[in-house]
Amino acid sequence: MAVGFAVGVLGVLILSHAAYSTIQYRTLLKITEEEFSGPPINVVFELLLGLVLCMWAALAVPGKFQSIQLDSDENRVVALPSNLDFMIFNHRGKAFPLECTLKLK
């Protein structure tokens, strides 16, 4: 788990450096009065590498899946009544008056 966490931190640092490099590149383009058409290719490779490292860390850090225990109280099935026409729910509609006597102009 420590290796996965370190890879995740490295991925975030690489993504941060790619963002900083893009901002720096755009500032340079503003000084030279050129139009921004996209980031340089090395920044794109940095983004892809950071993305892959972050995705790998996101899958590796949480750990292994645990099996579902069949006898657990948390796995109970909630059954609804067969006739759903007469179900009553408490809601905020009780705060409004029953008859609305507003007239539209």
N, C-alpha and C positions, 0 to 999 in steps of 0.2 A: 504494500500500500504506500510506503514511503517513496518508492521509485515512481509510482504513478502520480503522486502529488508533486514530486520534483519535476516530472515531465510536464505537468499542467502549469506549474509556475513558469517553466521555461517557455512554454507555448504562449502564455499571456505576455511575457516579456518580449517575445519575438513579434507578437501582434502590436504591442505598444510601440516598438521600434519602427515597425512598418508604417504605423499611423504618423509618427513623428517625421519619418523620412518623406512621406507624402506631403505633409504640411510644409516642410522645409523646401521641397521641390516646387510647390506652388508659389511660395514666397519668392524663390529665385526666378520663376517665370514672370511674376508681377514686376520684379525689378528690371528684367530684360524686355518687358512688354510683349511677351509671347503669349499665345493662347494655350490653355490647358486642354489637352486632348485625352489624357489618361496618365496613370502612374507609370514610372519606368518598369521595365521587365524584372529587374532585381527585387523591386518592392512587391510585385505580383508573386514572385517565387517565395518571398518571405511570408506573405499572407497565406499562401497555400501550405507552407511548412507549419506555420503557427496554427492554422486550422486543423491540420492532421494531428498535431501534438495535443491540442486541446480536446479534440474528439476522442483520441485514445485515452487521455487521462480521465475524461468524463465517464468512459466505460470501465476503466480499471479501478478507479478510486473507490466507488461505492462497495465493492466486494462481490462475493458470490450470492446468488439468489438462495433463499431458504425455502424449504418445502412447506406447503400448507398443511397444517395439522387438522385432521378431520374431526377430532373430538373437541375442538376449541369452542368456547362460548361466543367468540366473535364471528363465527361462521354460520350463525343461525339464519334461517330463511324467513323472510317476512312474507306472510300470506295476506292477501287482500280478500275481502268478502266477495262472494260470487256475484252479488248484485251491486254494481257501482252507482246506481241511480240515487241512492239515499245516503251517500256519504256527505257528512257535514264537516266543514273545516272552519276554524276560527281565523278571521282575517280582519283587516282594517275597515272593511265595508260597513261594519256596525256603527262607525263614527259618523257616517253620513245620514242625513234625514231620509225617511222612507219616501216622502213625496217631494219632488223638486218642482217648485212653482215659478221658476224663472221663465221670463218671456223674452224671446229674441226680438230685437228692434228691426 
